[in-house]
Amino acid sequence: MTSLAEGMRAGLATATLASARGRWTGADLFEAAERLAAWIVRQAPGPVISTVTDAAATAVTALAGDLADRPVMHLDPAVKVTLDGIVVRAHSPARADYGDDRFGLHATAGLPATRIDGVPARSQVFFTSGSTGRPEGVVRGSDAVLSDASLVSARLGLGAGSRVLVSAPVQHVYGFNYGLIAPLRLGGSVYYAGPRVIPSQLARAAHREGADTLVGHPALYQLLAQDATTGATADLGPLDQAISAGAPLPAGSVLAITSRHRFELHNCYGSSEAGAVTLSAVQGSEPPGDAGLLLDGVDASTSEGELVLRTPSLAAGYLTPAGLGPLRADGAWYRTGDLAELHGGRVRLKGRVANVINVAGRKVSPEEVEAVLVEHPGVIDAEVYAEPDQVRGQVPVAAVTLRADVPVAEVLGWCRARLAPYQVPRRIEVRDQLNRTETGKRIRSVRQADRS
């Protein structure tokens, strides 16, 4: 297996990374990683548990684990997972065995360590958001991390002169691979603005850093779309391109953004297990469910309607209580759990296999109905779930957030004009907000999960 540190060493010689905490060269990052690695190898065997959220501290910790031949497990504070091992924190606890104030990280050698039988030593472990149930630890070897970053860099044209602005959280595969690894391994410059940045702050950072590429999450682009519709558009002038991943952007939001900003907006579809699968520019005129053009090197097919993949960026497996567990696969093909159609190298998503609502034997994808709902100009967000029905077994029901003065009857009429009768929600409930993760993914209700 290729070392992540070795795969990045050449690029780090000229790379830079900055955030609100400070500004560092790639050499600074590597030297700090070597110091931390030297301390780690003196501790008892076990994984490195990273709870840091700043980009520089994350980069140092990831490289240090790789240099020390230990897997690094990246924990988002919002994801409830308990692990034991060498814990790296952003703030010093009452007692810290190792500290590096320049990067704001402190480490404690805790025992007993989480069992990691079969987990590759030089791997990065990321926990899914739990949007489809419980969080899962996805084990990504350094080869997969580097391959994923390479595929995305090639499609976006990133290089040594790239200046990347990042607002996606780096505890997740998307922010880590495309906001950190992809530009830094090529000698580019990164400024980490953080996931809670607002458009005006983003604009100031873009101009100050001369950023040409934005790596953002869907919630940020929804803020940009809202600003565009009110006329209070932040000036993101230096940006040439922006990439979104985690959840598809509604066509109305895409149109609002692209009509006000000159950068090219890209959508990326992928997963923690597969890495990036598609990446292409969006205009707002794409058919519902369009996930974009497959990346070079990614093979896709369907099996009984389910999207299956072969990719060099595939994870090694899942972290289980017994160690490394297998991915869901049919031979060499990874089963994504997504219903999809393929059209000339483009992927059109139809929903999740596990979420299908059975209406008297007819299958309804909640995601398809949600896509129709959010196309209505008065609907901000939507969730569709199954409700028991004595005659038909299940029926779809929708929860929505609406803009002011939009009658529910109008939204129902919109659905009836665009959906088959069995797909139309039996009723629509209005909510103040719907549950989403920090990266914009739907957190599906327990009620839906129990009934679908």
N, C-alpha and C positions, 0 to 999 in steps of 0.2 A: 504493500500500500504506500502510495506517495505521501510524504509528510506535508501537512498544511504549511508548516513553517518554511520548508524548503521550496514549496510551490509559490510562496509569497516573498521570499527573501530578496530576489532581484528587484521586484517592483517597489518594495519598501525602501530601497535605497534612495528613491526620489519622491516617494509619496508623502503626503501631509494629511493630518487629521485634526479637526478642531471642533469644539463644542463650547457651551457656556462655561465649562470648567477651565478651558485653556486651549493651547495650540501646540501640536507636537509634530515632529518629523517621523517618518517611518522607522528611522534608526532609533529614535526614542522609544517607540513601541516595542521594537525587537529587543533592545537592551533590557527594558523593564520585564519583558516576558522571560528572558534568560535568567534574570535574578529570581523571579517567582518560581520558575521551573527548578532551579537549583535547590530551593527550599522544599518544593513539593517532593522531589525524589528522596529526600531524607525522612519523609513521613511514612507511616504504615500504608500498605497497599489499599487502594480504593479510588473512587472517582473524585473529580473536582466538581463541586456544586457551586455554580455561579448564580448569585442573586443580584448582580450589578445591572444597572440599566443604562449607564452612560456608554457611548460608543467606544471611547478610548479604553475604558476599563474592561469592556467586553472583548475588544480586540486583544488586549494584553493577556487576559485570562485564557482565551481560546488558544492563542499561540503558546502560552506557558504549558497548558495541558498537553498539547501536541509534542512539545519539546521534551516533556517529562514522561511521555508514553502513557498518559492517563486520559480516559474519556472525560469530556467536559459536558456537564448537564446544565443547560441554560434554563433557569426558572423565571418565568414571569410572575411578579408578586401577586397578580390577580388570579393565577391558576393555583388551585389548592392541591399541592403534591408534597409529600413528606419524603425526603431523602437524607441519607447520612453519608458523610465522607469529609473531604477537605472543603470547607465552606468558605467561599470568597464573597465578601459583602462590600457594599458601597460605604457603609459607616462602621466605625469600630465598635464592637460589642464591649462589654465590661472587660473582657480579656481577649486580646488578639495575639496570635503567635507570630504573625507576619504583617507588616504594614508598608504601604507605599503611598504617602500623602500626595505625591505629585499626580497620581492617577485616581486618588480617592478610593483605594481598595485595601481591604484588610482580610486576612485569612486566618482560619482556626482549624486545627487538625482534630476533627471529631470522629469518634468511634462509637459503635460499630459502623462499618461502611456498608452501603447498599450493595446487594449482590449483583455482580456484573459478569457472570459466567458467559463466555462467548462474545461479549461486547468488544469490538475492536479497540485496542488501546488508543489509537489516534483517531478518535471519532468525536463528533459533536452531537449531542442529544438535545432535541427540541420537543417541547410538549405542545400538543395541539390545544386549541382554545377551549375544547369541551363543548363546542357549538352543536355537536351531534350526539352528545352524551357525556361520557367521562373523558378527561384528558388522557392522551396516550403519549408515551415517550417514544419518539421516532429517532432511531440511531442512524446517523449519517456519517459514513466513513469519509476520510479526507479526500479520497478520489472523487466521491460523489459531490462533495462541496466544491472542489475545484472545477469539475466538469460543468456543474450547474452555473457557476459564475462565468465560465468561458462561453457557454452557449448564449447567455443573456448579453454579455459584453459584445459578442460578435453581432447579434441582431441590432443592438443599440449603437454600435460603432464606438464604444468606449475605448479610450487609450490613455497614454501618458499625459496628454494635455487636458483630459476631462476634469471638469470641476462639478462635483456631484453634491447636491443639497438633499439631505435625508430627513424625513419626518416619520418614517415607519419605525416601530419598535424593534430594536436589534436583538431582543430575546426570541424572536420568531425567525423562521427560515428566510422569509422574504426580506426583512430589513437587514438581517445578518449577511446573507449571500449577495444581495444586489446593492445594498447600501454601503457595505463594508468590504467584503472580500473581492467583489467584481472590480471596483475602481482601484483599491489599494494594491492588488496583485499586479496591476498594469502601471503603477507609478502615478496614479491620478490623485486629485485632491478631494477631500471629503469634508463637508461641514454638517455636523449633526445638530439639527434644530430641535429634535425631540417630537414625540407623537402628539403633544397637546398644543402645538403651535397654532396660532390663528393667522388668517391671510395677511394681515398687515405686518405681523412679525416675519412671516415667510418672505414677503416682498423686500423688507429691509435686509434680510439675510441674503437673498438672491442677488441684490445689487452690491452689497458689501463684498461678497465672495466671488462675484462674477460667474455665478453658477450657470451651467448650460444644461444640466440634467436634474430633474426632481424625482426622487423615489418617495412616493407618498402612499397613504392608505385611503380607502374609500371615504371615510368620515371627513378627511381633509378636503377631498374633491367636492363633497356635498356642500361644505362651507363655501368653497369657491363658487359653486353653482348658485347658491343662495345669494351671495354678494353680487354676482353677475345679474341676477334677475331684479335686484333692487337698484342697480346702477352704481353701487359702491364697490367698484372693481379694484382690487389691489393690483398695482403695477408690477408684474413679474417679467418685465421686459427682457432681461438677459437670457431667460430660459429658452432653449431650442426644443426640448422634449421633456415629457413627464410620463411616469409609469405608475399605474395603479394595479393592485392585486389584492386578493382576499375576498372580494365580493364584486359582482358585475355592477357597473355604474348604469343607472337608468338613462335611456336615450335623451330624455329631457335635460338631465344634468350635463351630459356630454355636449349637447347643442349649446347650452348656456355657457359652458366653459370655452368651447372652441370659437364661439362667436365673439368672445371678449378678449381672448388671449391668443397670441401668435404661436405659442409652442404646439408641437404635435403631441397629442394625448394617446398613450398606448395602454392597452389592457393586457395583463398577464394572467393566464389561468394555470394553476398548478396546485401542488400540495406539499406538505412536509415530507411525505413519502417519496414522491416523484420529482420534486423540484419543479422548475418551470417547464410547462408543457407547450403552451402557446404564448406568443407575444407579437402584437401587431397594433397599428394605429386604428383608432376608432373615430367615426364621423358623427355617430348618432343615428345613422340610417340603417344600421345593421339589423337583421331579423332578430326577434326575441331569442335569447339563449346563445347567440353567437359569441364564442369564446376566442375567436381569432385563429391565426395561422400557426400551424405546428412549427416548432423550432427545428432547425436542421439537426439531424442526429436522433430525433425522437420518432419512433414508429408507433402508430396507433391503429387499432382495429376495434370492432365491437363484437361482443359475445352475448347473444340474447338481449341485445339492446344496451348492454353495459360497456362503457369505454374501458379498453385494456391497452396497456402500454409496454413498450420496451425502450429504455432510456439509459444512457451511461450515468445519469444523475440519480439513479434509484438508491434509496436507503438500504441499509443492511438488514433492517428488521425493526421490531418493537422491543422496548424495555419491559420485561415482565418480572414478577417476583422471583422467578427462577433464573433470570438472566435474559439472554437474547432470544426473542421469539420471531417466527417467520412472518413475512408480509402475506397479505391475501393475494394469492397468485394462482394462475393456471399454467404450469410449466414455467416458461421464460416470460410470460405475460403478467404484468401487475394489474390486478383488478382494482379499479379506482372507486367503485361504488357509485359512479355517476352514470345516469342514463344519457346517451348521446347519439348523434348522427354525425357522419363525416361527409363533407362536401368539398371535393377538390383540395384536400389538405387543410381545410378549415374544420373546426370542431363546433358543433351546435349542441349545447347542453339542454337536456330535457328534464332534469331533476335528479334526485337521489333515489337509488334503488330502495333504500330502507324507508323512505318517506312516502311512498306511493299510497294513495287513498283508494280503497276498493269500493266503488259505487256500483252495487249489483253486478259485479263481475267486470265492470269497466274501470280501467286504471287511470287515475287522475294524479298528475304531478303537481304538488303544491307550488313548486318553483315556476312552472309554466303559468299558473293562475296569478301568482305574485307579479310576474313580469308584465302581464296585461294590466293589472291594477295600478302599478306604479307609472304606467304610460299615461294614465289620466292626469291632466295638468293640475288637478286639485288634490291628488294623493301624494303624500310625502314618503310614506313607507307602508309596507304591507306584510302580513304573515298569514299564511293559509294552513289550516290544520284539519284533522279528521274529527268528526263527531259521530257517535253511534246513532244508528237509525234502525228502527224495528223492521222496516220493509226492505231497505236497500243495503243494510249492513253498516255502511258509513256514508257520510255526505261531507263535502268541503264547507268549512266556515272560515271567514276572514276577519282579521283584526287589522285596522288601518289607523294611521295618523293623517289628518286632513288639514289643508289650508282653510282659512276662515270661509264660512258661508258656502260650503259645498254640501248639497243634500246627499244623504246616503242613497236615496232612490236614484239619483243621477249616476252614481258610481255603479249601482247594480245594473242599470240600463246599459252602461258602457260594457260591462262584462257580458251581458246577454247578446250584444251585437258582435262580440268577438270570440266567444267561447261556445263550445257545444253545450247543450242544456245540462248534461250531467256534470260539467266542469264548473258551472256557475255556483258561487257560494250560496248556501241556503240563506245565510244572513251575514251582515257586515256589522261588526262592533267597532266603535270609535274609541281609540285610546289616546292618551296624552303622549306616550312614547312606546316604542317596542324595544325589546332587549337585543342588543348587539354587542359584540366584543369590541375591544379597543381598535382592532384592525377592520371593523365594519362587518364581520361575519354575523349572520343570524344565529342567535342562541334560541334554538327551538324549544318550545315549552314542554314541560313534562307531560302535560295533558296530551299534546300531539304525539309525543314519543310513545306513550302508553297505548294510544289508540290506532296508530298507523301500522 
